[in-house]
Amino acid sequence: MPCYETRFLAINVPINTDSPTPLAHRPAVLILTIFLAAVVMGLPTLRGGFVGGDDHRLVLNHVLVNHPSIAHAVQLFTIVHRDLYQPLPLLTFSGEFAVANLLGLFDAGVEGGTWLFHLTNILLHAFNAVLVWLTIRMFQQRLGVPSLAVATVVALLFAVHPFQVEVVAWVNGRMMLLSTLFALTAILTFSRWLDAPRPRYAILTFVFVLLSSLSKVRVGLPLLLGLVALIQGQKLRPRFWSLWLPCVALTGLFVWINIDATASADLFTEGAEHLWGPWLVRVLLALAFYFQHLVWPVGLTSYYPTPFVVHWLDASTAVAAIIVALSLTILAMFCRISRPCRWGVMWFFIAIADTLAVIPARNVLAADRYLYLPIVGVLWCLAAVACDAYTRWGARSTSKTPQYAFASVALLFFPAMIGQSWFTAKWYNTPLLKTQRVADCFPNEPRVWEKLGWCHYQAGDYDKAIESAQHELRFDDRSVQSIAYQLMGLSHLKRSQNDEALRLLHYALEVDPDNDIGLYRLATAYDDLGRPDEALPYYEAATKAAPLHNPTLYRLAGVYRRLGRTSDARAAYEKEIANNPYEVPAVLGLVELDIEIDTTPAYRDAAARLVKLLADVPDDLPARLNLAVLILLKIDLRDVPTVAVALKETHELPPKVAAALAYAALCEGRFEETVARVTTLCRIGDDAADARRLLLSALERFDQQRPNVPWTLGLTAELLLADGQLDAARAFTDLFESRCDKPACRDFARSLRERLPKPTTGAP
């Protein structure tokens, strides 16, 4: 039996074939076919945008991600990201932001660069499909029943199955994609370690387990590694334990980190409070969903609501039990006739176990993304049985009927899978389409219409928002009804129907008095109507009910400032920053409060805050302008020498920032640079008038402190000339010439003289 060998991602895996078919001699052709199939499946997702809350929280609005730098890359590994620790995907997002900024993809709007993030997801999925092929081929060889056909069928199904669409189409599916990529490479290198105990294979395995855990922890990965040894039927050797135990310890560490993060976000508590009933019933419901849609992948969405209360006697439980029992019976029959099928079933249950609602932490029964890695096991089982049946049929048949049947099934089945995947992908193009799909699939579930209503609200279609909210009023749940009234109230407010809006928002609180978001929305309504006294008690109550909700704290601080309670406003801003150190609006709010104190120490505090902020968000225009004004009017650069460094050069320099950089260059004795910047500032025209005025004030202050620097006079003359104050410009030019006779001074004075009109002489 011939043996063929190929390299892929620096991993050597022997390839054995059952028969010398043409493709058996060309594994590269199979790899390319699988890769292209995955790419074709994902192509429609290039039209998609950023959808879902995590796309905004973890990508678009995450300071450490959307402002790429080495320092931010390091910080990504030091913090929890929402309720999980997954720094590696966020690091890839940051890299894509760097590329998008370099290519100017965001110049026309944030959606201009979305395709780059989706393209990365498509390519990662394609690489994963190839890794699935390598992995199954390796397992088949270890079982002694090597077959390229099984590996190829598994990989192609993995590449095009509609269950894979969510991971590819959703930008934050990156967590699953990277985690699977490194889990599969860890399995392959671990296999090599068992065959040839070379240090590089052990190091690579440990590194890949680490990278998988940094992407999204795979609780079952150590058990999948164990399958590699067990599947060969040999007694476990010390070589296995020497690498497997460190991988178990590493995975356990990351499991603990993520459990702690989830607990800190109160998700376990919320799950215990809102999800009732036997956990085994929820497991049955989830497994039934997966088995059913694996075979018939229609009705797929981004969200599958789980019932708040489940019972053994529910009709849905009975249906789920029948589906699971039938599926397990069929799998058991397959396992009896196929050795690979037994291991494939084990793979499935090992990989899916940690996503089942044994300990509910989220109100999600099942998710397409949860099946991304587990699906490999079921596909392996089905492909092994199908290929075995085809082989037996072909051996008994004297005609080409088996080949024709196989070709017909392939020509019908795979295009149908790709077509269904494309249909599923279109619902991820916009948030509105995404929520519309959920509402269409689950029209009788509470809160799905409310979410659709908020999408209409964001789009400015307030009539449809109200219509969607009214769907929720049929549910006998005070929390659901309260939020529906809130949506209706805010929609009426946008239509300037203020009395009706306030009536509905008050009624929402009557329905559910403990609804903290209802308190916040009523407060914002009063606030937007210019009634801060009436907004205040609701903001304070909302803050007490939800102390981690920064939008409430920010709006509360604004009300405090308008009412003259600056110390309370400062406390609210500081609480925001305690919740999120990168809360830019809160930092700017504290800067404004510092400036209002109108003392030199307060100005220095404000400058220090702005310098720190600009280190994280260097392109924040309000921060740059505030710092520029402080430089020009309020602080001495000798006391705070780092502030000018924070005003880094950009491709588009606001006039006030340019003026501040000119002043900083003057203070540091870089006169040639100062002249160049001031000359540029003077050429801008009326748009830079305010900046020139501020710079003149700064030059006056500088001259009082250091009267022996003659360049101050020449620069003042340049600014006065630009603003048409010719007589004053001429006078300062004369003073400049009289105090500085250096060649550079004479040249600058000459250029001023050439642009100054000659003074008019009086009549005789």
Secondary structure, 3 states (H helix, E strand, C coil): CCEEEEEECCEEEEEECCCCCCHHHCHHHHHHHHHHHHHHHHHHHHHCCCCCHHHHHHHHCCHHHHCCCHHHHHHCCCCCECCECCHHHHHHHHHHHHHHHHHCCCCCCHHHHHHHHHHHHHHHHHHHHHHHHHHHHHHHHHCCCCCHHHHHHHHHHHHHCHHHHHHHHCHHHHHHHHHHHHHHHHHHHHHHHHHCCCHHHHHHHHHHHHHHHHHCCCCCHHHHHHHHHHCCCCCCCHHHHHHHHHHHHHHHHHHHHHHHHHHHCCHHHHHHHHCECCHHHHHHHHHHHHHHHHHCCCCCCCCECCCCECCCCCHHHHHHHHHHHHHHHHHHHHHHHCHHHHHHHHHHHHHHHHHCCCCCCCCCCECHHHHCCCHHHHHHHHHHHHHHHHHHHHHHCCCCHHHHHHHHHHHHHHHHHHHHHHHHHHHHCCHHHHHHHHHHHCCCCCCHHHHHHHHHHHCCCHHHHHHHHHHHCCCCCHHHHHHHHHHHHHHHHHCCCHHHHHHHHHHHHHHCCCCHHHHHHHHHHHHHCCCHHHHHHHHHHHHHHCCCCHHHHHHHHHHHHHCCCHHHHHHHHHHHHHHCCCCHHHHHHHHHHHHHHCCHHHHHHHHHHHHHHHHHCCCCHHHHHHHHHHHHHHCCCCCCCCHHHHCCCCCCCCHHHHHHHHHHHHHCCCHHHHHHHHHHHHHCCHHHHHHHHHHHHHHHHHHHHCCCCCHHHHHHHHHHHHCCCHHHHHHHHHHHHHHCCCHHHHHHHHHHHHHCCCCCCCCC
